[in-house]
Amino acid sequence: MTTTLICDCNQTMPLEPKTLGAALAESLPLHSTLCRREAPAFQRAIRSGDEVVVACTQERRLFTELAEQTEGATSPIRFVNIRETGGWSRDAKSASPKIAALLAVAHLPEPDPVSTVSYASQGRLLIVGPLDAAEKAAALVADALQVSIFSTGPGAAGGAQERRWPVMAGRIASLEGWLGNFSLRWTRDNPIDLDLCTRCNACLGACPEQAIGLDYQIDLGRCTSHRDCEKACSVAGAIHFGRAPEALDAEFDLVLDLGANALIDWHAPPQGYFHLAGGLAHAEGLSTLLRLRELVGEFEKPKFFDYKQKLCAHSRNEVVGCNACVEVCSAHAISSDKERQRIVVNPQLCVGCGACTTVCPTGALGYTYPRTPDQGRKLRTLLATYLGAGGRDATVLLHNEEGGQALVEQLGRAAQLGRGKRDGLGGVPAHVLPVALMHVASTGIDLWLSAIAFGASQVAVLSTGEEAPQYLDALKKQMAVAQALLTGLGYTGTHFHLIEADAPAALDAALAGLRATRQRVPATAARFAVGAEKRGTLEMTLDHLMAQAPVLSAPPADAAAPLAPPLEIALPAGSPFGAVTVNKDSCTLCLACVSACPASALQDNQNAPQLRFIEKNCVQCGLCETTCPENAIALVPRLLAAPERKQPVVLNEAKPWACIRCGKPFGTQKAIEAMLGKLAGHAMFQGEALERLKMCSDCRVIDLYSAQNEMKITQL
């Protein structure tokens, strides 16, 4: 049982407790100062042991502290925002269905916990950059971290006279790794050994070309090899022009990069790596140093993905097919292992965007934070409650939990502040249902189409500029596929939108523009449960959409007319649905495509030389097209909206070749004839040897051993 507490401070929202209570099947008294004068009502609720949903996020911290101080409080508490997301908008009076839907989602049980990825940091910090800036940064964190400096030059002021931290220099070959496990490789190729240098400055005074700076390294482009510096350093012996370059490496837990160009120039750099172009003057300089000081100890994060190799369409027989996840990952966490017919995901580098799971056509990569069934249950509950409470034309707005959540709340606040003004912002419309995600790239056509099947008119994804460019490209391609499917089935209108906004006014205009078209959706909302298998969810969704498709349900104009051919919906290239065409003149039925197909879409026939195809299974990975030695296969992205897509069809068949000795069929006539034609001129296949190619494997061995004119290996 769940107790819901709603509060309308200063009557800023037109809440209807009776309407909301009817939608949630519980009594909902309306509070006005739940966090102040009416706090005893909150305390009574949390002593009940039942789950408590508080419809206020403004005073989350105060409620949490009050719960800790309340004797006998055992109830788990959840918080949900109904103010900025619904109550503070121009059409708040009609927002009751949306508020009921948001409350219903808050009642859902917490998703099952996921496995975690561990990091361990001892605080070994590498600072890379100009020596003066690096030493300033080191002074601010050295009391908490073990600092080493890699100097890339003296900077404006050069190094301090006192050497307080180890300093390295040279040419960086590579920097790779993650929090607690960074590896730096570099070549020390300067005549001055910084480990021996005492910063006595004798070399600077002795150098006639002033080729030595306060980073205590020789600029070899200016040096003319007088060797005066080497003589001046004879006591310490830090300078030696004959020293051979030395390859070195070292391990670190954290990296602070102060260079103008990042050593790890990724959109999503690894945990523990921080880049401040321009040094501590960077806008995030202070916050970065504070974060570095906290990164000592053991840390955990969720493992954001599940990988099922048996479903993966990446490679077969060292031939690469689907490479979508490798190409889309902005964290460089996914690599190809085509020799083992798989991809490899580094969980330490994975940042949880979920884009790989979105573009994966087979579901081999699945998102776990939360898992797809949990997301599906949330969407189904949200839309069922909204429609049951009288809502219409629902738009699901997917946004991330950081920038997207903040922007939605800023829009609600701006709408409340401008209430009554003609040019004020409208806020989040009553038909727009916000749904927070870890990352907006973590959902794709399986959940989007499920939302349409559950009763949504539109699905909008909000990008606030934090996302990698390839993520937006992937989302647009996925939306193009989903829209083509719905349009082909007769569902008119635009059902999917990518909203790019970084300010409340831009988001307000985009949400207002969603009403520009009217969407046609299934007459009856689906009730199926979204499964863990992506293809299974897509099949259930397509079955529901096709069962109510306007194009397929329209009666024929003439009952006496012959049946129309199955509906074929053309889809964009790269779609996860489609067929293959086979050039029968080129195909020899070698069946290499069958062994390469990871989804069992291409199959043979044990009783006859046939190549068969089940369109429902095809993921358009391209392995069959790439593997075919005759270049006889081509992909056709489409959706066959008919039961035939689930049934095997014969793409090619041939007459079997009969063994000339025993008559047993083996191979195909076309394949054997092609082989004979190619080997007829070969010196090893003349006379009886060529005739043996026309025999089955058993007869070939018998004929070879029974021949009187053959040289046997035992005679050699």
N, C-alpha and C positions, 0 to 999 in steps of 0.2 A: 504494500500500500504506500502511496505517495501523498504527502501534504504539500499543497501549493500555497505560497504566500505572495500576494500581489500588493503593491504599494504605489500610490499616486501622490507624491509629495506636492503640496500646493495645488492639487487638481490641475496639473499641466497636461493630463492625458484623458480623453473621453472614454474611460474604461467601462465595460458593461459586465459586471461580475456574474450576473445570472446567465448571460449568453455564453461567457467563457466557461462557467461551471457546467452548463449543459453539454458543451463540446467535450469537456474532460471528464464528465460523469463524477463530479465532486462538488462540494459546496465551497465557494470562494468568497469569503468576506473581504471587503476592500479596506485596506489600511491607508492611512495618510502619513503617519510618522513611525513606521515600523522600526526604524533604526534609532529612534529617540524615545518619545513618550510611550509608544506601543511595543517597546522591546519585550515586555513580558509575554506577549503572544508568540514571538519568535522563540523565546526560551521554553515555553510550554510545548511547542511543536518539536523542538530538538530533543526533548526528554522522552518523547513517545517511542523512540526506536525506529520509527518509520522514516523512509527517505523524505527529505525536505527540499523542495525547489523554491528558491527565493528569486522573485522576478525583479532583481535589482543588482546591477554590477557596480554601480557608483560607490556603494558602501560595503563592497565585498570584504575589505580588510577589517572594517569595524565589526561586521557580523562574525567573521572568523575569530577575532579576539574575544567577542562576547561569548561565543560557543565554548572557547577554551576556559573561560571563567565561570561557566554555568555548571553547577554540580549536577551529576546524573545525565548530562547530555551525551547521548550515544548515537544520534541519528546522523547518517551521512548527508552532507549538504551540497547542493549544486546551485549554480547561479545562471540566470539567463537574462539577456538584455531585451526588453520589450519597449524601451523608451526611445533610444536613438533609432532603432531598427523599425519601429512602427508607430508608437504613440506620438512621436514628435514629427509629424509630417502634415502636409496640406490636406490630405484626405484621411486623417487619423480617425474620423468618425466611422469610416467603413473598414477599419483595420482589424476588427474583432476576429474574423476568420484567420488572419495571419497571426495574430497574437496567440490565439488558441493553438495553432499549428506549432509555433515556436515553443510554447509551454509543453505540448505533447512530446516533442522531440527531447526536451529536457528530462522527461520522465523515463526515457529509455534506459536500460541498464548500461553500465560502462562496458566498453569492449574488453575482450579478454586481453590480458597482458601479453606483450610480445617479447621475444628474446632480445638481448642487449649486446652491444659492442663495447668493449672496455679499452680505456687508454690509461697509461701510467706515465706521469711526468715527475722527474726529480728537480725540475726547475733549471735545467742547463739551457741558457738562452744564448743564441747567436744573434748578434746585431751586425748587419751588413750595411755599409754606407760610408760617406766621408768621415774621416777620423774625428773631426771636431764634433759633428752632430752625434756620432755614435757614442762618444764619451759622455756627452750631455745626457743622452738617454740612459746610458749605463748608470750614471750617478743617481738617477731617480728610481731605479729598480734593484740596485745591487744589494740592498739590505734584505731582499726577499728572494733573489734569483742568483744563480751562478753565471756570470756574464763572460762571454768571449766575444771579441770584435774581429770582424773581417773588414779591413780598411780598403776602400776603393779610391783613396786619394786624401789629401790633407784637408779639403774643404776650405772655408774662408779663413779660419784661424789656425788650423793644424792641430796636432795633438798637444795635450798638456805636457808640461815638463815632467811631472810625476807619472810614471806608468802604473796604473792601478789595476788594469785587467789584461789578460793575454790578448795579444794582437797578432792577427795573421794577415797576409797579403799575397797577391799573385793573380793568376787567371782562373776563375771559377769554371770548372768543367760541367758540373751538374749539382742541383739541389733537389732532392726528392724525399718523400716520406709524409708523415703526419704527426700529430701531437704525440710526443714521447718517442718518436722514431724517425727523426730527420737525419739524412745522410748528406754531408757536403763533401764534394770531391773537387780538388783544385791542384794547380801546378805552381809550385814556388820556383820562380825563375828570375828573381832579382838578386843582384850581387850582395845586397844587405840582408843579413839574417836577423829578423826582428827578435828572435829569441835571445840573441847575443847582444843586441844593441842596447846600450845604457842611456841613450838620449843625451849624450854629453855635448852634442852639436859641433864637435870638432870637424866632422866631415862637411857640414854645411859651410863652415868658414873656409875650409881648404879647397872646395870645388870651384874652379875658375869659371865654369859655365853656369853656375847656380842651378845645376840639374837635380839637386837633392832638395826635397820639400820637407815640411814638418810632419809628413807621414813617414819620414825616414825610409824612403824608397828612392832609387835612382831612376830618373826619366831617361831611359836609354836612347830616346830620340834626340836628346840634347847633349848627351854625354859623348865626349871625344876621347875618352879613355886615357886621360892624363895619369890616372891612378894616384893622384894626390890624396884623395879621400881614403884610399886603401892604406897609404902610409900613415895618415893621421889616426887611423883606427887600429894601428898595429898592436896596441895593448889588449883591447877587447877582442880583436880578430873577428868583428862582425861583418867586414866587407871582404869579399873574395870574388874577383871577376872570373875566375876559372871554375867556379862551382857549376856543376851540371844541373839542369832543371830537375826538380823532384816532384813526383806525383804523390799527393797526400790525401788523406780522408779523415773525417771526424764525425762523431755522432752528437746530436743535440735533441732536446725535447721541444724547444720553441725557437721560432725565427722571427726577428723584427727586421724588415727590409726597408731601409731609408733611401734606396736608390730612386732615381727618376723613373727608370723602367723596372717593372717587377721581375724578379727572378722566376717566379711561378705566375705566369700571366694567364690565369684561368678566370672564367666568370665566377666559379665556385672554388676558391682555393682550399687547400686542405686545412683541417682543424689544426690550430697552433701556429699557422703562418699569417703574419700581418704585414701589410704593405702601406707605408706612409710616404707617398711621393712628396718630396720637399722637406722631409724630416718632421720634427716636432711642431713646426708651424702649421702642419695639416690640421684641418678642422676636427678630425677625430684623434688627434695626437694624445691628448690627456686621457680620453676614454680608453684608448688602446693600451696605454701603459697601465691603467688600473686593471684592465682585463688580464694582462700578462702576469701581474702580481698574484692573481687568484689561481693561475693555472699550474699549481703544484699539488700533486697528490694523484688519486685514482678517480677516474671519471667514467661515466657510462652514457650511452645514447641508444635509442631504439635501433634495432636492425630493421631497416625500412622495407626490405624486399624478401620474397621467397623465390627460389629458382628451381624449376623442374626441368632437368636436362632432357628427359624423354619427350617433352613437348617442344623443345627448342628447334627452330628451323634455321639456325645459323649456318651449319655446314654439314656436309656428308662427303666422306671420302676426300677430305681436304679441299673440297670445293665450297666456296662461300656463297650462301644464298641470302637470307635475311640478315642485314647488318644494321637495322634501324636503331637498336638500343646503343650500339657502340657510337654511332654517328650523333645521336642526340645528347649524350651525357656531357654536361658542362663541367663536371668535376673530374673527368678523366678516370672514373672509377671502373669502367667496363673495358675489357680487352678481349680480343679474339684468341681462341685456342682451337683453331680449325683442325689440328691434328687429332684432338680428342672429341671433335664434333660438339663443341660447346663454346659458350662465352664464360668469362671469369669476372665476377664482380668483387671489388675490394671493399669490404664493409667499412673499413676505416676512412676511406675517401668518400664514400657515399654520403650525400647531404640530405637525402630524403625528399628530393623533388618529385620523384615518381614518374618523370617523363618517359623513362625506359619502359615502365609497365603500360603506359598509355599507348606507345607506338608499337608494342609487341603484338603481333597479329594472332599468336597462338595462346597467349596466357602463360607462357613458360616463366615469365617474370610477373610476379604478383605483388601488389602493394599491401603492406601490413599495418600501416599506422594512420587510420585504422584499416582493417581488412575490407575487401569489397563487400562481403555480406553485411557488415556493419553499416557501411555507407548506403547500401541499398535499402536496409531496414529504416535508416533515418529518412531517406527520400520518400519511401512509401508511407511512413507515418506522417511526415510533414504534409504531403499532398492529400492523403486520405482525410486527415483532420481538417485541412483547409477547405476541401470540397464539401465535407460533411457539415461544416459550419456555415455553408452558403457562399463560399468564395468562388470566384470565377476567373478564368484567364490567368492562371498562375504562371509566374515567371520565377524560376529558380536562379538565384544569383550566387554563383560560386566565387568565393574570395579567400585569400590566405589569412592566416591568423594574426599577421603582423601589420604590414602596410595596408592591406585590404580592409581588415577589421577597423583600423584607425580611420581610414577614409570614410567608411560607412558611418561610423559614429560622428565624425566631423560634419558629414552632411546632415545627419539628424539634428545636431546641435545648431548648425547654421539655419536650418529650417525653423527651429523653435525661436531663435533670436530674431529672425525676420518675419515672424508670424504676423499676418495682417498687412504686410507690405506688398504692394503690387509686384515689385521686382524681386521679392525674396525668393529664396530657394524652396523647392517643393518638398524636399526630403525623400526618404525611401517610399515609393508608392505602395498603396495597400495591397496590390496584387504581386509585389516583388518579395520573394521569400529568401532572405540571406542565409547562406550555409557556409560556415567556416571550414576551411581545409588546411592541412599542414602546408600544402603547396598547390596552386591552381593547376599545375601540370600533371597532377596525380590522378586525374579522372579523364576518361575518354568515351568512345562511342557506346561502350556497354552500359555505363551508368547514365549517359545523356539520353540514349534511346529508352532506357528503362524509365527515366523520369517522364518522358513523353507518354509512355505506356501507362504510367501511374496517374496521369491526368494533367501534367504540366503542359502549358501552351508553348512555352519557350524556355530555353536554358541559356543563361548568359554567364560568361567567365570574365571576371574582372582582373585586368593586368594593371599594376600600379607602376610599372617601369623597373621593378626589382628582378624580373625574370630574364633569363638568357634569351637572346634573339632566336636561337634554334628552337626553344620551347614554344615561342609564339608561332613560329612557322609550323611546328608539329600540330599545335592546337587548330590552326587554320585548316590544315590538310584534313585533320580528323573531322572538323565541322563540315567541310566540303563533302566528305563521304557520307556523313550522317544526313545532311540535307538532301543530297542526291537520292538517298534511299527513300526518305519521306516524300519528296516531290514525285519520284517515280511511282509511288504507291497511291498518289492522288491527294496527299495531305498538303494543301496549298498554304502559302505564307512562308515566312522566314522563321524557323524554329530555333536557330542557334546563332549566338552573337559573341564576338570577342570585344569586350569593352576595354579600351585603353584610356585610363584617366589617372591623373596624379593630383587632382584638386577637387574639392567638393562641387564647384560649379560645373566642371567637366563631367563628373559622375552624374550630377543632377540632369544635365542636358541629355546624356546618353540614356538614362533610365526613362526619361520622358519620351525619348524617341522610340522606345520599344513598342509603343502603341501604334506605330505607323502602319503596321500590317495586321490583318486578322489571320490567325492560324487555325487550320483545321486539324483536329486531333481525333483519336479513337472515341467513339460514342460511349464506350464503357471502359472505365479504368481497370487496369490489370491489378491482380492481387498476388502474383507469384513472388516467391522469395528469391532475391538475387543470390546466386551461388558463388562458390569460390572459383569455379572454372569459367574463364572468360568466354570461351566459345559456347559453353552451355547456356550462360546468361544471354548471349546474343541470339541464340536459337530460340529461347523462350520469348524473348522480346520480339523477334521477327515474326514468330508464329502469331503473337497477339496483334501486331501491327498489320500483318497480311490478312488475318481473319476479319478485320474491320476496315480494310483498305477501300476507299471509295472507288478506285479503279477496278478492283477485283469483285466488288459486291454489286456493281452496276448491272442491271439485267440486260441481256442482249437485245439489240434493236429488232432483230428478226429471229424468232424462235426456230424457224426452219433453216436458218443459215448454218453452215458448217462451224464446228467449234474453232474458236480463235486459237492461235498458237500461244504457248506459255509466255507470260509477260517477262521480258528481259529488260532490266534497268541498267543502263550504262553507268559506270562509276569512274571516278578519277583514277589515274595511275597511282599505284601504291596502295590501293584499297585491300582490305583483308578478305574480300570475297571475290570470287570469279571462277572462270573456267579456263581450260586450255584447248588450243586447237592443234591438231596433228596433221602434218603433211604426209598423206598416205603414200605418195610416190617416193618420199625420202625415207620414211620410217621402215626399218627392217625388223621391228619387234624384238630388239635386243633386250628390252625391258630394263635398261640402266636407269631409266627414269623412275621405275617402280621402287628399286632399291634406294634411290636417292630421296624419295618423297617422305618427309617426316610426319605427315598428317594422314597417311593412308588414303589420300585422295586418288592416287593412281594405283591400280591393282592389276595383277595378272589373273589368268584363269587356269586352274590346275588341269582342266579337262580339254582345253583348246588353246591354240596360240592366239590370245586376245589381249588387248590393252584396254582396261576398263577404267572408268572415272566416276567418282562420287563428288559432285560439286559442293555439297555442304561441307565437306572436309577440307576443301582447298583454301589455303591461306595466302596464295599468290607470293610465296617466298622466292620463286624463280629458280630453285635448285634443279627442277626437271629441265627447264630451258637451258641452264648452264651446263648440265651434265650430258645432255643428249649429244652423242657423237655425230649424228647426221644433221644437227641443227633443224630438226623437224618439228619442234615444239615452240609455241608462242603463247603468252599469257593474254587473257581477255578479262579485264576487271569488270565485273557486272554482278547483279543479283538476279537469279532466276526465281521469280516469285511464283513458284508452283511446286507441288509435291515431288515433281521429277528431280528436283535438286538433291533429294535425299536418297535417290535410287541410282544404282550403278548403270551406266550406259557404256556401250562399246565404242571406243574411239578408233580402233583399228584392229583388223584381224587378217590372218593370212592362212594359206594352205600349209599344212605340215609337210616337212620333208621326210620321206621314208628311207630308212637305211637300205642301201642297195644289196646288202647281204642277207639280213634277216627280216627286212620289211618293217621294223619298229619305227614309229615316228619319233623324230628328235629335231629340234630347231624348226625354223620356217623355211619354206622354199626360197623366199626372197633373200633371207640372210645367208643361206648356204650358197646360193648362186653368186651373191655379191662376194663372198669369201673366195670362191673358186676363181672368179674373175680377177681378183686382186693378186692371188698367189700363183696363177697359171704360169707366169713368166719367171717365177723364182726358181733358182737352181735346186733348192731343197725339196721342191714339190713338183716332180716330174714323174711321169709314168704311174707306177703303182702307188707312189706316195700321194699323188693327187687324187687317185681313186679312193684312198683310205679316208680322205676328208669327207667323202660321201657316206661314210659308215658311222654308225653309232659308236660310242666309246668302247663298248664291250667287243664288238666285231673288229674294231680297229686294232685292239691288242691281239686278238686271236689271229688276225690276218698277218700281223707283223711277226709273230712267233712261228707261224706255219710256213712263211715264205722261205724258199730254198736258196734264193739268190741274195739274201740280205746278210750283211756283215754284222755279227753280234759282238757285243762288248766283251764277252768271255773269250773271244778269239784274238783280242788285241793284246 
